[in-house]
Amino acid sequence: MPRVTTKGQVTIPKEIRDALGIEPGDELAFEETDSGYTIRKEEPTTAEGDDPFEKYRGSAESDETMPERMRRLRGEYPRDVDDETDEDADSEVEA
C-alpha cells in the first residue's frame, strides 16, 4: 500500500500508471466525487490553457516519409556513396 511522504508525495503503483498511460512529467487531475476522489491524466496545456502543439500542426507536411525526413535532418539523406573514387580510398589506407 503506497504511503504519503512528508512532502505530500505518493508513488502511483505501476499497474495504475500503465492503465492510465501516466509517464514521468505528465500532469494529473484530482476530482472530488461523492465517494472520494478520482485521478486522471491531463492533456498538456500552456499557462493560458491552450494546446502547446497547435502552432506546429501541419508544419511538417511533406511527401517524404518520416524515415526519409529523419535521414535528411540528420544529414544522412541522400547519401552519396559514389563520390569516393578507388584512388581516394587507396590514399586513405596508405595514410
C-alpha positions in Angstrom: 0.0 0.0 0.0 1.5 3.4 -1.0 2.2 5.9 1.8 2.3 9.7 1.6 5.7 11.2 2.3 6.3 14.3 4.4 6.4 16.3 1.2 2.9 15.1 0.3 4.2 12.8 -2.4 2.9 9.3 -3.2 4.1 6.6 -5.6 1.4 5.5 -8.0 1.6 1.8 -8.5 2.9 0.6 -11.9 -0.3 -1.2 -12.8 -2.3 2.1 -12.3 0.3 4.2 -14.2 0.2 1.7 -17.1 -3.6 1.6 -17.1 -3.9 5.4 -17.2 -0.9 5.9 -19.5 0.9 8.0 -17.0 4.6 8.8 -17.7 7.1 11.0 -15.9 6.3 14.6 -16.4 2.6 14.1 -17.0 0.1 16.3 -15.3 -2.7 14.7 -13.2 -6.1 16.0 -12.2 -7.8 15.0 -8.9 -11.6 15.4 -8.9 -13.8 15.2 -5.9 -16.7 12.7 -6.1 -19.4 11.6 -3.7 -17.3 8.6 -2.8 -13.9 10.2 -2.6 -11.6 11.4 -5.4 -10.8 10.3 -9.0 -7.4 10.7 -10.7 -7.0 11.2 -14.4 -4.2 12.2 -16.8 -4.5 15.8 -18.1 -3.7 16.7 -21.7 -0.6 19.0 -21.9 -1.5 22.7 -21.9 0.2 26.1 -21.7 -0.3 28.5 -18.8 -3.2 30.0 -20.8 -4.8 26.6 -21.2 -4.0 26.2 -24.9 -2.7 23.2 -26.7 1.1 23.7 -26.8 1.4 21.7 -30.0 -1.3 23.6 -32.0 1.2 26.1 -33.6 3.2 23.2 -35.0 0.3 21.3 -36.6 0.8 20.9 -40.3 4.3 22.4 -40.3 5.8 19.0 -41.3 3.6 18.4 -44.3 5.6 16.7 -47.0 5.5 13.9 -49.4 8.5 12.4 -47.6 8.0 9.5 -45.2 9.1 10.0 -41.6 12.3 7.9 -42.0 13.2 10.0 -45.1 12.7 13.2 -43.2 14.8 12.0 -40.3 17.6 10.9 -42.6 17.6 14.3 -44.3 17.5 16.1 -41.0 20.5 14.0 -39.7 22.4 14.7 -42.9 22.3 11.1 -43.9 20.0 11.5 -46.9 20.7 11.5 -49.8 23.8 9.6 -49.1 26.4 9.9 -51.9 28.3 6.6 -51.9 29.7 7.0 -55.5 31.7 10.2 -54.7 34.7 8.4 -53.4 37.0 7.0 -56.1 39.2 4.0 -55.8 42.2 6.3 -55.8 40.8 8.3 -52.8 40.2 5.0 -50.9 43.7 3.8 -51.6 45.3 7.0 -50.3 43.3 6.7 -47.0 44.6 3.2 -46.5 48.2 4.3 -47.0 48.0 7.3 -44.7 
